[in-house]
């Protein structure tokens, strides 16, 4: 369980990125974090594992106060928090296997990791995870030889290799096409359900968030302006989060996109 | 501002009239300086010597040919010394330059207040002194021989390798580093998993490139007594044995061509 309590971040420039943000995510819940660019979504999830140092407030992970930890304790806490990134953030020149095993860095000593002599169980587990995300045959390829969707699967496997108690996911689909985006979102949601993992997904695509998450938190200018069921996300709420816009037109356009995509898929299937 | 408002609407030009005038003055100054420098340069020239130059060059050329091929036997050992000076000097230089580069790079320096300026000073100091000067100093400190040459090459290499390497470190992709940091990795693990894979091609490319340069530099270090082919070169020049000088130059040329080939192959293999 994750509790965020009155979290505030003020940058050196004086910009207030977060203003007393608070919420609780129970075990197994997948939360979609939406809001306009610059609302503080990225800052919020980076404050949870302190890649960005929060100015005030507390983050509790299963009763462990992450915000109060000294450096060594923070590293121990970080290994229980898996993170998945927008641009995959794989180490491009390492192999897929090395990237997945890098999720174990917090658990093994320097020389073991330097010589790539990871414990047998870690390697077995890495193979299981690669199998789970459907990349079993790619273990020996270099990360930069994979497609976007495959790289993001490696990113997911790396986060899971940490044996996390929480997943922080930063725009997982922003660099992917609509179909791959849905596959990746489905995979993430399935995995969270299998493991009872709580997750915070920072996402631009409102419809995707509604389709796959169990709860939506809307952020505007560093403040929570909506927290509730995805079904309750109507035009009024969207206007509160993003400002004035023709939301029905957006939905209609998205439906047309979906229809066109289905159409194209059928045509492709017909050609084969 | 290049955009000016006129009655017919905004007009865009690349430069303002003021900038154009400054450009014109700048070019005028360059031409004037060139003319003046030509005058200074030619004032003390003895034109009789210049007129004489082709025949002088032809004279030395005639005495230098054919090269004394049998002299090659005496060159293999100095050549081996030269290659050793370059290789060991490069290894020592790279070993020192790598931590210096990490201290100098903005994103990895342990302290921007102290460590970074210190590292940058080491780099500038090493780069500003030619390896021949380093060798001159070291021969008078350590005595003549290979050791002085190796250390001279190493000292000169620190700046070159350090500067290029720290630029490569600063150009690494921050999100890959962030991802490794988020797994709970320690500082040393961050260096080996986050930074090292990203800078490895630059590291090997720079090292081999510097080795290639060092082969050339170590060939002349003997001129000041630091061992290698240069010692033979100096001895031959002192007794005006031009055919031997030609032979030495041929050996140096062959070695440099070889090192160019090796460095091209290595760089091709790692990218």
Interface residues (C-beta under 8 A of the other chain):
Chain A: X49 X51 X75 X76 X77 X78 X79 X80 X81 X83 X85 X87 X89 X90 X91 X92 X93 X94 X102 X103 X104 X105 X106 X107 X110 X113 X114 X155 X158 X162 X168
Chain B: X173 X175 X176 X178 X179 X180 X181 X182 X183 X184 X185 X186 X188 X189 X192 X193 X194 X197 X198 X200 X201
